[in-house]
Amino acid sequence: MDANENMKLWQYITTLSTGACAFILALALILIASSNKETSAKLQKQQEVINRGMQSHQVMIALAKDMGGAALNNSKMKELLAKNGFTVTQNANQEKK
């Protein structure tokens, strides 16, 4: 076979089809990767909101405990907590410390 011979029609169509498929798959990969980055960014933002909520919850618990401890010696604080639905009692474990 001579290297300068032209390709047969079926070889040309097969090669062209394979190249077109590779090009389309490369474009699809780029689009999917872009979509994944956007989804990942959205999920990261949601996770940050969840983490802030968890931190706020931990701060609220610590604040409530501190307010409850202060209410043991301060009747006005105890009234304020009772008005907002909190019952203050002294913990038996804390008395032993």
C-alpha positions in Angstrom: 0.0 0.0 0.0 1.2 3.4 -0.9 1.1 6.1 1.9 -0.3 8.7 -0.5 -3.4 6.7 -1.3 -6.7 8.3 -0.4 -8.9 6.8 2.3 -11.9 4.8 1.3 -15.3 6.3 1.9 -16.1 4.0 4.8 -12.8 4.7 6.5 -13.3 8.5 6.1 -16.9 8.2 7.6 -15.7 6.0 10.5 -12.8 8.4 11.3 -15.0 11.4 11.0 -17.7 9.8 13.2 -15.1 8.8 15.9 -13.7 12.3 15.9 -17.1 13.9 16.2 -18.1 11.6 19.0 -14.9 12.4 20.9 -15.5 16.1 20.4 -19.1 15.8 21.7 -18.0 13.8 24.7 -15.4 16.4 25.5 -18.0 19.1 25.4 -20.3 17.1 27.6 -17.5 16.5 30.1 -16.8 20.3 30.3 -20.5 21.1 30.8 -20.9 18.4 33.5 -17.7 19.6 35.3 -19.1 23.2 35.3 -22.4 22.0 36.6 -20.7 20.1 39.4 -18.7 23.2 40.4 -21.9 25.2 40.7 -23.6 22.5 42.7 -20.6 22.1 45.0 -20.5 25.9 45.6 -24.3 25.8 46.5 -23.8 22.9 48.9 -20.8 24.6 50.5 -22.9 27.7 51.2 -25.6 25.6 52.7 -23.1 23.8 54.9 -21.8 27.2 56.1 -25.3 28.2 57.1 -25.8 24.9 58.9 -22.5 25.4 60.7 -23.4 28.9 61.8 -26.7 27.7 63.1 -25.0 25.0 65.1 -22.6 27.5 66.5 -25.5 29.8 67.4 -27.2 26.9 69.1 -24.1 26.1 71.2 -23.8 29.8 72.2 -27.5 29.9 73.1 -27.1 26.8 75.3 -24.1 28.3 77.0 -25.9 31.6 77.5 -29.0 29.9 78.9 -26.8 28.0 81.4 -25.0 31.1 82.5 -28.3 33.0 82.8 -29.7 30.1 84.8 -26.6 30.2 87.1 -27.0 33.9 87.6 -30.8 33.5 88.2 -30.0 31.3 91.3 -28.7 34.4 93.1 -30.8 37.1 91.3 -34.6 37.0 91.6 -35.1 39.5 88.8 -33.2 37.2 86.4 -35.2 34.3 87.6 -38.4 36.2 87.0 -37.3 37.2 83.5 -36.4 33.6 82.6 -39.7 32.3 84.1 -41.6 34.9 82.0 -40.0 33.5 78.9 -40.7 29.9 79.7 -37.5 28.8 81.5 -37.6 27.0 84.8 -34.4 27.5 86.9 -33.4 24.7 89.3 -30.1 24.0 91.0 -28.4 20.9 89.6 -27.4 18.3 92.3 -24.2 17.6 90.4 -23.1 21.3 90.6 -23.7 21.3 94.4 -21.2 18.5 94.9 -18.4 20.4 93.1 
